[in-house]
C-alpha cells in the first residue's frame, strides 16, 4: 500500500504503508530519515494536538471517514492554516480503500 505525501517544499513522495497503520505513523517514520517529511506528531495519535495536520487531496475527501467532532475542535484550536480539507493524519487509518491516498503536510507540523 502507498500514500502520496507532498512535503512543505512541494515535492511528492510515494511512501509504503502498512494496512491498519495511521497515516501519521507512516509520515513520521519516513521523516526520521528524510527531513522533508519530518513532523512533530507530539501526542502520538491521541488527538490532543495538531502537529500531524495534513491537507487531504480533494478527490480523496469522500473516500476517508468523516471528521470526528473532536478532530475539528483540535484543528480549530491548535492548527495553522486550517482549510476545508484539513485533517489530523493520526485519525486516518490506511487500508485497501484508501491505497494511494494523497495528502500535503500542513504548516505548524515542523519538528
N, C-alpha and C positions, 0 to 999 in steps of 0.2 A: 504494500500500500504506500501511496505517496501523498504528500501535501506540497503545495507550491507556495513558498513564502517569499514575499518581496521585502527586502531589508529597507532600512531608512534611506539608503542611497539610491534605491530604485532597481536594484539587481534582484532577479528572481532566482531562487534556489529550489530545486526539487529534492525534498527530504524523504527518506524512507521512514515509514512509521509502522507501528505495531497495533493490530486490532485491539481496541479497548483502552488504548493509551489516550491521555488528554493531549490535545494539540499543544498546550503549554509545555508539557513534558518533552515532546519531540523538539520543539524550538529551543527550549532551554538546554537540552543535551547537546544539540548541534552547536549551540552558542558557546559551549565550553571550549570548542576547538576553532571556532570561526567568530571573531569579534563582531562581524557584521550582523550576526544573528543573536548576539548576546541580549538577554532580557533579565530583569531582576527576578521576577516570579517570587516575590518575597514571602507570600503566605503559603506557597507550595500547593495551591489548589483549593484552599479553604474558602474562597470567595470573600476575602477580607481586605483586598487591596485592588488596584487596577494596574499592577505592574506587569501584567501579561496581556494587556489590551491590544487587540488587533482589529483591523477593518476586514470584514468578510466581503469577498467579491460579490457584486450584486447578483450574479447568476447562481450563487450558492445559497443565498439567504433563505429560500423556500425549502432547501434540502436539509438544513440543520434544524434541530429542535428550537422552539421559540425561547426567548429570554425568560428566565425566572424573574419575578419582580425584584428580588434582592439583587440580582445581577444589574438590573437597570439602576437601582439605587447606588450601588457601588461605583458604577461608571459615572453617574452624575456627581457623586461626592468626591471621587478621587481621580477620575480620568482626565486626560488632557486631549483636547481636540476631538471630543466625542461627536460622532456622526450617527446617522440612521443605521448604518451598517456596522457600528461598533459592537464588539463582543469581548468577553473575557475568554481567552483561549483555554483557560482551565475548565471551562464549562462546556467545551466541545469535545466529544469523545469520538475518536477515529473508528470507523467501521466501513464495511463494503459500500454502504450507501453514500458515503462522502469521500470515497477514494478519489484523489485528485483535487481535493478542496484547495481553493486559492485564498490566501489571506495576506495582508500587509501589516507589518509591525508598526504600531502607533507610537507617537511621541510620548515621553514620560515613562518609558519602559527600560530606558538605558540603565545598565548597572553602575 
